Amino acid sequence: MKMLADRLNYKQPLLDYAQAYALYNWKLTNDPNPEDPNYHNDDIVKSLEDPLGNLELIRKFHGGVDEHGFILLHVAIVSKSYKQSRAYDKIYAGIETNDRDLVNKGLEESVAFLEEINGLFNSMWTQSSPAAYLKFRTFIMGI
């Protein structure tokens, strides 16, 4: 990305959104073993009432609470995505074995996951003000 930015004579900071700016830009606030990179995704969000209570932003551009909330809420959402994969595994296994109960269980888990994720998405503008969005948005992918 740096080589491309140089060729385009683009002098602004450039980060890819998913990795550098969001998904690789956090740490656990009270990590009991910070040297161990292994953890379970459920360790990231301890409570849906306070989804960011266990997360700390590492790199900041604007540095305000809105940037913190915007980025870390996406981390919280992605941390729950394994539940969708697990639900799909059950659905597909049920289809392969003609096990309707397993398909139904997978569908129930999928709906529960979507409800959980939608709850997190619904808290976006309580975690980050829409008015502050452009203060840090310009740093995402250099645009």
Residue, then its C-alpha position, 0 to 999 in steps of 0.5 A: m500500500k505504501m508503494l502504491a501511495d508513493r506512486l500516486n503521490y498520495k501524502q496522507p496517512l494510509l491504513d487499511y480499515a479492517q486490520a490496521y485501523a480496527l481488528y489489529n488495533w486493540k488490547l484487553t484492558n485487564d489482560p491477565n496474561p498479556e504475553d500470551p496471544n491466545y484467548h477465546n473470543d468471549d474474553i473480548v466482550k464480557s457484557l453486552e451492556d458494556p461491550l467495550g468495557n474490556l477493550e482499549l484502543i492502541r493507535k488513535f488519530h483523533g483520540g476522542v471517545d468517539e473514535h474509541g467507541f467506533i473502532l472498538l464496537h467493530v472489534a466487539i462485533v467481529s469477536k462474536s462472528y464465530k457463533q455464526s460459523r458454528a451455527y452454519d456448521k450445524i445447519y450444513a451437518g444437519i442437511e448432510t445427515n438429513d437431521r432436521d433437529l440439527v438444522n433447526k438447532g443451527l437456525e436457532e443459533s443463527v437467529a440468536f447470533l443475529e439478534e446479539i450482533n444487531g444489539l451491538f450495532n444498535s449501540m453504535w451511536t451511543q458509543s460514537s457520535p455521528a457528529a464526530y465521525l468525520k474527525f477520524r473517518t478521513f484516516i481510514m484507508g486514506i480517504 
